[in-house]
């Protein structure tokens, strides 16, 4: 992903996220995260981890994929998250650091 795309991804996510403080650990309730894939390949993996962790959590898309030009909504635990999007070939599509997700959020990968 280009630096411009990463910046757009981070700016959109942070502008849509809530402004209330929350801990880095998810509180157990989910909120909708609408993912739009504007890249030229399918998005197959989306990993979350609390900021500062050395390892990524499990893929939250499971067996789902998001084709180029398509959207899908998934449930994400409320919290402060680092997010990593990968193609089906496990190629990096984008990373967002310290995204505060406290309400329904849109994430455009471009």
N, C-alpha and C positions, 0 to 999 in steps of 0.2 A: 504494500500500500504506500502511496506517495505521502510525503510529510503533510501536504495540503489535505489529503484525505483523512489522515490521522487527526489533524487539527479540527476538521469539520466534524468528525465523529465525536471527539471529546467535547467540542463546544455545544453540539446538539444535545448530547447526553446530559451535560451539566446544566444546560439551560432548561431542560424539561424536568429535572429532578427537583424534589421538594427542598425546602430551605431549613427544615427543622434539623437540629443535631441528632445523630443516631450513632450507635456504637458500631465498631467494625465487625461485630458478630451479628449475624442475622437473627431477628427476633422470632422466627418461626412462622410468620404470616407472609403470604405471597402477594405481589402486586403485578399487574400486567406489564410486560415489556414487549412492545411491538417492534419487531426487527424487520427492516427493509433492506434488501440486498441490491445495491446499485453497482456491484462489481461485475466483471465479465465472466464469473464462474460461480458455481454453487457454494453456499456456505453450509458446512456440515457439522462444525463443532463450535460451541460457545462455552468457554470455561470461566468460572468465577473463583475468586479467592479474596479473602480479606487483605487489605493493603499491607505490604511488607512481608508477606509469606513467600517462602522459597518455591513452593509448589502450587500448581493450579488444581482446583477442585475437579470434580467429575464434569463431563460434558452435559450441559443442561438440555441440549436438543434431543438427546437419545438417538433414536433411529431416524428422526425427522431431518430433512434438508430444506434449505431455502434457495430455490433456483434464482439465477440472475434475473433481476426485475420483479421479484416476488416479495411478499411479506408474510410474516407469521407472528402470532402472539404467543408468548410463553409466560408462565408464572415464575417470578423471581422473588426470593426472600427479601424483605426490607433490610436495608443495611448500607454499609459503605463497602464498595467492591472494586477490585481490579477486574477487568474483563478482557478476554482474549478470543478473537474470532479467527477460525482457520477454515481453509478449503477442505475438500474431501481428500486431497493429497497431503493434508496437514501443513500446508503452506500458510504462513501468517497473512491474514487479511486486515488486521487492526488490533490495537491494544488501547484501552482506556484505563487510566489509573485513578483511584480514589473517587469513583462515581457514587454519589449519594442518591440512593433509590429509595424513596419513601412513599411514592404514589405512582400511578400509571405513567410510564415513560416510553418515548419513542427513540429508537436507535437506528440511524441510517448509516449503512456501511457503504462508503463510496471512495 
